[in-house]
Amino acid sequence: MTKLFGTDGIRGQANRYPINAELALKLGKALGKQLKAHGNDSTRVVIGKDTRLSGYLLETAITSGLVSAGCDVYLVGPVPTPAVAHLTKSLAADAGIMLTASHNPYDDNGIKLFCPKGYKLADEDEEALTHLILDTDLSTDDIRSDQLGKAHRLDDARGRYIEFTKNTINNMKLSGYKIVLDCANGAAYNLAPWIFRELGATVIKAGVSPDGLNINEKCGAMHPEVISGMVKESGADIGIALDGDADRVIFSDEKGSIIDGDRILAACAIAFKKRGLLAKDTLVVTSMSNLGLHDAMRKHGIHVEVTDVGDRYVIDAMRKNGFNLGGEKSGHLIFHEYATTGDGILSALQVLRILREEGVSLAQFADCMEEYPQTLVSLKVKEKKPLETAKRLSEVIRACEADLTGRGRVIVRYSGTESKIRLLVEACEQKLVDGWIGKLKEAVAEDLGSV
C-alpha cells in the first residue's frame, strides 16, 4: 500500500500531491467515515492551522469532506499545534487536525492528526486512513441534506489555550523579566506575546508579522541567531524562539549564547530530580542528543531512555513507561504532566518558573553539561534510496564507525518530511568531526546526487 503518512503526518509541497485540495477533500471524507463508523451520532473535529497561505486551501477542502460525511467542524484559525492537541482533548472532540509543515518554508504544508486524548494518531490508525483514502469508494451520497455536518468558528479558542498554558505555572508572576520573543511569523504570532505579557514580563517581539509567505524565513527556532543578537542589543534576560507551529523552542541566555534542547532537558531533569519530581528518575531523548548529555545524567543518577528520532517516539516511550520529561535537541520538549505533544510556549514557561524559583539566570541553569564537538549537516538529495544500496556512502559510514569506536559516533538518516539526508558526527575532537563530515558529504554527492 502506498504510504501517505511520514514521521509527522502528511507533508509536501503545497498544491501538489499529496498536499492538494483533492487529497484533502478525500482525507476529510475518509476521517468522517472512520469516525462515524464508531457509531457516534454527534461527531466533532477541531481544525487549526499556521499562517501559510496554503492553509486556506487545505482548511476549506478538509472541512468540506468532513461536513459531507456528517461531521461538525470547529475552526480555530491560526494557533500552535499543541493548542489543537489541547483543544481536541478539552472539547471532547473525536479528532483534531493541524495544518502545518512546522519548521519548513512556506512552500510546504502538512496535515497532522490527533486522537481524542490529544496524542498524534497511532500508526495503525494512519494506515487505516490511508486505505480508506486510496483504496475505497468515498462517496457520501448516503448522507442526506438534514444529516450534513456544520462548520463553526470557535472564537474563544485562543483564550482557552492562553489560560491553559498560564495555569501550568499557576499564573506565576514573571514581572522583572525582559524577554525577546520570536514567533517565526507563524501560528503563535498573536497568541504567545499575550501569554508572557499577561504574566507580567516585558516582551520584545520579533517574527509577528505573517504575510502567508514569510513563516520561518530568517526567524524563529531555525534562526536563533536573531534572538541572540536582540538579547545582547536590548539587555534582555532571555530569548525565546518558536518555530512555525510553536511545538518547539530554542533559547538564548542573557549573554546571547544559544541554548538548545539538550541543555534545557538536562537542566530540567536535574532540577526535577532534586525536587523528587522526575518520574522513575528517567529522561527520554532521541539518538540525536549529544553524548555530553548522557555523561551529565550519569553524574546525577538519572537514567536516559533513547528512542528513534521524532517527538512522537519520545512521547510513545513516555506514555508506555510512565515518564514525565523528554524531548529532542531540536527543541521539541515534552512536559508530559501538562502536554501530549511538544509545546514551545508551555516549555518556555516551565523553564522560567524554575529560573524564578531557583533564583538563577538561564546561563547558570544551562551550565550543566559539557558537549562533545558535534556537526549536523542536512543535504538535499535527488533520491532517497536505501542506504545499504549506496555503496560509497555505506563504506564511509563503516569506516567512520570503526574509527570513532569508544570516542564518538556517526548517525546517517533521511528526513521523514523532506528530500534530505542528515549527517551527524560527534567525537572527542573537532578535527575528527570535520574530517568525517567532509568524507560523508563527498560520498552523499557520489551516491545520492546531493543538490
C-alpha positions in Angstrom: 0.0 0.0 0.0 1.3 3.5 -0.9 2.5 5.4 2.2 0.9 8.8 2.8 1.9 9.5 6.4 5.5 10.2 7.3 7.0 10.7 10.8 4.8 13.8 11.4 1.6 13.4 9.4 1.3 14.1 5.7 3.7 16.7 4.3 4.8 18.0 1.0 4.8 21.0 -1.4 1.6 22.9 -1.2 -0.9 22.4 -4.1 0.9 19.4 -5.3 0.1 15.8 -4.4 -0.4 14.8 -1.6 -0.8 18.3 -0.2 -3.6 19.4 -2.6 -7.3 20.1 -2.5 -8.2 16.7 -4.0 -6.5 14.6 -1.3 -7.5 17.0 1.5 -11.1 16.5 0.5 -10.7 12.7 0.4 -9.0 12.8 3.8 -11.9 14.8 5.3 -14.4 12.2 3.9 -12.3 9.3 5.0 -11.8 10.6 8.5 -15.5 11.4 8.7 -16.5 7.9 7.6 -14.0 6.4 10.1 -15.4 8.4 13.0 -19.0 7.7 12.0 -18.2 4.0 11.8 -17.7 4.2 15.6 -21.4 4.8 16.0 -21.3 8.4 17.2 -24.4 10.4 16.4 -22.6 13.7 17.1 -19.1 13.7 15.7 -16.8 16.8 16.2 -13.4 17.6 14.7 -11.2 20.6 15.6 -9.1 22.2 12.8 -6.3 24.6 13.4 -3.6 26.0 11.1 -0.4 28.0 11.0 0.0 31.2 8.9 0.9 29.6 5.5 -1.1 31.0 2.5 -1.9 27.4 1.5 -3.7 26.8 4.8 -6.9 28.3 3.4 -6.9 25.7 0.6 -6.4 22.7 2.9 -8.8 24.0 5.6 -11.7 24.5 3.1 -11.2 21.2 1.4 -10.9 19.1 4.6 -13.9 20.9 6.2 -16.0 20.1 3.1 -15.1 16.4 3.3 -15.9 16.2 7.0 -19.2 18.1 6.7 -20.2 16.0 3.7 -19.7 12.9 5.9 -21.9 14.3 8.6 -19.3 15.7 11.0 -19.3 19.0 12.8 -16.1 21.1 12.4 -14.7 23.6 14.8 -12.4 26.0 13.1 -9.9 27.7 15.4 -7.7 29.6 12.9 -4.0 30.2 13.4 -3.0 28.5 16.7 0.0 26.4 17.8 0.0 22.7 17.1 -0.1 22.0 20.9 -3.2 24.2 21.1 -5.0 21.9 18.7 -4.0 18.9 20.8 -5.2 20.6 24.0 -8.5 21.8 22.4 -9.2 18.4 21.0 -9.0 16.9 24.4 -10.7 19.7 26.4 -13.6 19.9 23.9 -14.1 16.1 24.0 -13.8 16.2 20.2 -13.4 13.0 18.2 -10.3 14.2 16.3 -8.0 17.2 15.8 -6.3 18.4 12.7 -3.4 20.8 12.5 -2.4 22.2 9.1 1.3 23.0 9.2 4.7 22.0 7.9 6.2 23.1 11.2 9.7 24.4 10.6 9.7 24.0 6.8 9.5 27.0 4.4 6.1 28.4 3.4 6.0 26.5 0.1 5.4 23.3 2.1 2.4 22.4 4.2 1.2 19.4 6.0 -1.7 17.7 7.9 -1.2 16.4 11.4 -4.0 14.4 13.1 -4.8 13.9 16.8 -6.9 11.4 18.6 -9.5 12.4 21.2 -6.9 12.3 24.0 -4.7 14.8 22.2 -2.0 12.5 21.1 -0.8 12.1 17.5 -2.6 9.4 15.6 -1.2 5.9 16.0 0.5 4.1 13.1 -2.4 1.6 12.7 -4.9 4.5 12.5 -2.9 6.2 9.9 -2.7 3.0 7.9 -6.4 2.6 8.1 -7.0 6.1 6.9 -4.6 5.6 4.0 -6.5 2.5 2.9 -9.8 4.5 3.0 -8.3 7.4 1.0 -6.6 5.4 -1.6 -8.5 2.1 -2.0 -12.2 2.7 -1.2 -15.2 4.5 -2.5 -15.6 7.7 -0.5 -19.0 8.6 -1.9 -21.1 10.4 0.7 -24.4 10.1 -1.3 -25.9 8.2 1.6 -25.7 11.4 3.8 -28.9 13.3 3.2 -29.2 17.1 3.5 -30.5 17.0 7.0 -27.6 14.8 8.1 -24.8 17.1 6.9 -22.4 18.5 9.5 -21.8 22.1 10.3 -18.7 24.3 10.4 -18.3 26.6 13.4 -15.8 29.3 14.2 -14.6 28.8 17.8 -13.9 32.4 18.7 -12.5 31.8 22.2 -10.0 29.1 21.2 -7.0 31.3 21.7 -8.3 32.4 25.1 -8.8 28.8 26.2 -5.2 27.9 25.3 -3.8 31.1 26.9 -5.5 30.2 30.2 -4.4 26.6 30.0 -0.7 27.5 29.5 -0.7 30.1 32.3 -2.2 27.6 34.7 0.6 25.2 34.1 2.8 27.5 36.2 -0.1 28.5 38.5 -0.2 32.0 36.9 3.2 32.8 38.4 4.2 36.4 38.0 7.1 36.9 35.5 7.4 40.6 36.3 11.1 41.7 36.2 11.9 39.5 33.2 12.7 41.2 29.9 12.1 38.6 27.2 12.9 38.6 23.5 10.2 36.5 21.8 10.5 35.4 18.2 7.3 33.8 16.9 8.7 32.8 13.4 5.8 34.7 11.7 3.9 31.6 12.5 1.0 30.2 14.4 1.9 31.8 17.7 2.4 35.3 16.4 -0.7 36.8 18.0 -1.0 34.5 21.0 2.4 34.0 22.5 3.2 37.7 23.3 -0.2 37.9 25.2 0.8 35.0 27.4 4.1 36.4 28.6 2.7 39.9 28.9 -0.3 38.8 30.9 2.1 37.2 33.4 4.0 40.5 33.8 7.0 40.1 31.6 8.4 42.8 29.4 8.2 41.4 25.8 10.3 42.5 22.8 8.6 40.9 19.8 10.1 39.5 16.6 8.5 37.4 13.8 5.0 38.6 14.5 4.1 40.0 11.0 3.0 37.0 9.0 2.0 37.5 5.3 1.4 33.9 4.4 4.8 33.6 2.8 7.4 34.5 5.4 6.9 31.8 8.0 10.3 30.5 9.3 12.0 32.9 7.0 15.2 34.0 8.7 13.5 34.0 12.0 12.3 31.7 14.8 13.8 28.5 16.1 15.5 27.8 12.8 17.5 31.0 13.1 18.2 31.5 16.8 20.9 34.0 15.9 18.1 36.6 15.6 17.1 36.3 19.3 20.8 36.1 20.3 21.5 39.4 18.7 18.4 41.0 20.1 19.1 39.8 23.6 22.6 41.3 23.5 21.3 44.6 22.0 18.4 45.0 24.4 20.0 43.7 27.6 17.2 41.1 27.9 17.2 38.3 30.4 16.3 35.5 28.0 15.5 34.9 24.3 12.7 32.5 23.2 12.5 31.4 19.6 9.5 29.3 18.5 9.1 27.6 15.1 6.3 28.0 12.7 3.7 25.9 14.6 5.2 26.6 18.0 5.8 23.0 19.0 9.5 23.6 19.5 11.6 26.2 21.2 15.2 27.3 21.2 16.6 29.7 23.9 19.2 32.4 24.2 20.7 33.2 27.6 21.4 36.7 28.8 24.8 36.6 27.2 23.4 35.8 23.8 24.6 32.2 23.9 22.2 29.8 22.1 20.8 27.1 24.3 19.4 24.0 22.5 17.0 21.3 23.6 19.7 19.1 25.0 20.9 21.6 27.6 17.4 22.6 28.6 16.3 18.9 29.0 19.4 18.1 31.0 19.0 21.1 33.3 15.3 20.4 33.8 15.9 16.8 34.6 18.5 17.7 37.3 16.1 20.3 38.8 13.2 17.8 38.7 15.3 15.0 40.4 16.4 17.4 43.2 12.7 18.0 43.9 11.6 14.4 43.6 9.6 15.3 40.5 11.4 13.2 37.8 9.3 10.2 37.2 11.3 7.0 37.7 14.5 9.2 37.6 14.4 8.9 33.8 14.8 11.4 30.9 13.7 10.4 27.4 15.7 11.7 24.4 16.4 10.6 20.8 19.5 9.2 19.3 20.5 12.7 18.2 21.1 14.0 21.7 24.7 14.9 22.5 26.8 12.3 24.3 27.6 15.0 26.8 24.0 14.9 28.0 24.4 11.2 28.8 27.6 11.9 30.8 25.8 14.6 32.8 22.8 12.4 33.5 25.1 9.6 34.8 26.7 12.1 37.2 23.3 12.9 38.7 22.0 9.3 38.8 19.5 9.9 36.0 18.7 7.1 33.6 18.4 8.1 29.9 15.9 6.3 27.7 16.8 6.7 24.0 14.3 6.5 21.1 14.3 6.9 17.4 14.3 10.4 16.0 10.9 12.2 16.2 8.9 13.6 19.1 6.2 11.0 18.6 8.6 8.3 19.5 9.7 10.2 22.6 6.0 10.6 23.6 5.3 6.9 22.9 8.1 5.9 25.3 6.9 8.3 27.9 3.3 7.1 27.7 4.3 3.4 27.8 6.6 3.7 30.7 5.2 6.5 32.8 8.0 9.0 32.3 7.2 12.7 32.5 10.1 14.6 30.9 11.6 14.1 27.4 12.3 15.7 24.1 14.7 16.4 21.3 17.9 18.5 20.8 15.9 20.4 18.1 13.7 22.0 20.8 10.7 19.6 21.0 10.3 19.5 24.8 7.6 17.4 26.4 6.4 18.1 29.9 4.0 15.2 30.0 2.3 16.2 33.2 0.7 19.0 31.2 1.1 18.3 27.4 0.5 15.5 25.0 3.0 16.8 22.4 5.9 19.2 22.1 4.9 22.7 23.2 7.3 25.6 22.8 5.3 28.2 24.8 4.5 25.8 27.7 8.1 24.7 27.8 9.4 28.3 28.0 7.0 28.9 30.9 8.3 25.8 32.7 11.9 27.0 32.3 11.0 30.5 33.5 9.2 29.0 36.5 12.4 27.0 37.5 14.6 30.0 37.0 12.5 32.2 39.2 12.1 29.5 41.9 15.8 28.8 42.0 16.9 32.4 41.6 19.3 31.7 38.7 19.9 33.0 35.3 19.5 30.9 32.2 23.3 30.8 31.7 23.7 29.4 35.2 20.8 27.0 34.8 22.1 25.6 31.4 25.7 25.2 32.7 25.1 21.5 33.5 26.9 19.6 30.8 30.0 19.5 28.6 29.1 19.0 25.0 31.1 16.7 22.7 32.1 18.5 19.4 29.3 17.7 17.0 28.3 18.7 13.5 24.9 18.1 11.9 24.5 18.6 8.2 21.3 18.4 6.2 21.8 17.9 2.4 19.1 17.9 -0.3 19.3 14.7 -2.3 17.9 13.7 -5.7 16.7 10.3 -4.4 16.2 8.6 -1.1 17.3 5.1 -2.0 18.1 2.6 0.8 21.4 3.4 2.5 22.6 -0.1 2.1 22.5 0.2 -1.7 24.6 3.4 -1.6 27.9 1.7 -2.0 30.4 4.5 -1.3 28.3 6.0 1.5 28.0 2.7 3.2 31.8 2.2 3.1 32.5 5.6 4.6 29.9 5.1 7.4 31.5 1.8 8.3 35.0 3.3 8.3 33.8 6.2 10.4 32.1 3.9 12.9 35.3 1.9 13.3 37.5 5.0 13.7 35.2 6.5 16.4 34.6 3.4 18.4 34.8 4.4 22.1 35.3 8.1 21.3 32.3 9.2 19.2 29.6 8.2 16.8 28.0 8.7 13.4 24.3 8.8 12.5 23.1 9.0 8.9 19.4 9.1 8.3 16.9 10.5 5.8 14.5 13.2 6.9 11.0 11.9 7.4 9.4 15.0 5.9 11.8 16.4 3.3 14.0 15.1 0.4 17.1 15.5 2.7 19.7 13.3 4.3 21.0 14.2 7.7 24.7 13.5 8.7 25.7 13.7 12.3 29.2 13.2 13.5 30.2 13.6 17.2 33.6 12.9 18.6 36.0 13.8 21.4 38.0 16.2 19.0 36.7 18.7 16.5 39.2 17.7 13.8 37.8 14.1 13.8 34.3 15.6 13.3 35.3 17.9 10.5 37.3 15.2 8.7 34.5 12.6 8.7 31.8 15.1 7.8 33.8 16.0 4.7 34.1 12.4 3.7 30.4 11.7 4.2 29.4 14.7 2.2 31.5 13.6 -0.7 30.0 10.1 -0.5 26.5 11.5 -0.5 27.2 13.6 -3.6 28.6 10.5 -5.3 25.8 8.1 -4.4 22.7 10.2 -4.0 23.4 13.3 -6.0 23.2 16.0 -3.4 21.6 19.2 -4.7 
